[in-house]
Amino acid sequence: MPDVTFKDLEHKGWTEKADAYDTWFATVTRQAIDPLLDAVGGGLTGKRLLDICCGTGHLTAAAAAGGADADGIDFAVTMVAHARQNYPGLSFNEGDGEALAAADGAYDAVACAFGILHFSEPEAGMAEACRVLKAGGRYGFTVWLGPDKGSEMMRLIGGSMRKHANLDVDLPEAPPMFRYSDPEISKAALSKAGFRDPEFTRLDLEWTCEKPEDVLTMIYKSIVRAPMVLERQTPVIRKIIDDEIMEKASRHFRDGKIRLAFPAAMFTATKP
Ligand SMILES: C[S@@+](CC[C@H](N)C(=O)[O-])C[C@H]1O[C@@H](n2cnc3c(N)ncnc32)[C@H](O)[C@@H]1O
């Protein structure tokens, strides 16, 4: 796949998946909003906050409800459209988290929920966040923790893919999915980007659904990185993986629902 970059595929994927995002995926990412806002702002009244990779707009809206003058940006025009539809009157614009349009020192707080792992150069994104913050401003981002850190969701998807999929498919190079969930790596990257006092907090989130098929709907309709590989498998292999994911998902029924632990890492730091 010569001229297509990881960023091109991410952009295409998120542009196509915005319609299903709120139903199938924002249910878990919304659980990170309060901790992330607390960590970057505490009292946000009158402060300017930038929500990078705002998706369908929920963190921006929560910040605005807390008194912040909040802006959301996302590179997928369809995500921006959903954010505007969800929260008319709030500020949502197209923008690239790796090359922000904002002026130096424009914001008191910057948040990026589950966006960094979709950047082709995550550390460029951290440096941009630092640039647009005022001195003393706070930055926070979240990324998913891996199967070795208790993520039943990642074990379910990744385990079946590793077991059956041809992982040597024609895809452009991308940063490893879990690199920035490692506290040592992210704290060092934040320091290199210009921040001080980087901190790591584990967030124990949970994804729930009614039936095993819902896991496949979530994967194919509302997220991007796993389908990049799954959609490049033969129909036979894909069916084997899909069937195994459903079978394993059915083992997670508790209190009438399928419940999958989906923990995240939250990193926060201050601009000196
Ligand atoms: C997993 S979603 C997270 C959305 C939202 N923050 C949330 O927590 O639900 C990732 C979002 O990042 C956006 N995104 C990915 N790369 C981006 C980039 N380089 N610049 C801006 N947005 C980007 C996608 O369009 C998508 O809306």
The ligand as a Gaussian input file, in Angstrom:
#p B3LYP/6-31G(d) Opt

LIG

0 1
 C      -11.364000       6.925000      20.142000
 S      -11.953000       8.433000      19.493000
 C      -12.014000       9.444000      20.988000
 C      -13.087000      10.504000      20.908000
 C      -13.380000      11.199000      22.221000
 N      -12.236000      11.944000      22.694000
 C      -13.814000      10.212000      23.271000
 O      -13.147000      10.112000      24.312000
 O      -14.820000       9.518000      23.053000
 C      -10.544000       9.095000      18.679000
 C      -10.845000      10.421000      18.023000
 O       -9.605000      11.010000      17.633000
 C       -9.792000      11.660000      16.404000
 N       -8.448000      11.815000      15.815000
 C       -7.556000      10.857000      15.500000
 N       -6.424000      11.399000      15.033000
 C       -6.590000      12.743000      15.053000
 C       -5.779000      13.842000      14.715000
 N       -4.547000      13.682000      14.215000
 N       -6.266000      15.084000      14.915000
 C       -7.512000      15.276000      15.403000
 N       -8.353000      14.275000      15.700000
 C       -7.888000      13.008000      15.555000
 C      -10.751000      10.739000      15.652000
 O      -11.404000      11.388000      14.591000
 C      -11.705000      10.326000      16.768000
 O      -12.792000      11.199000      16.876000

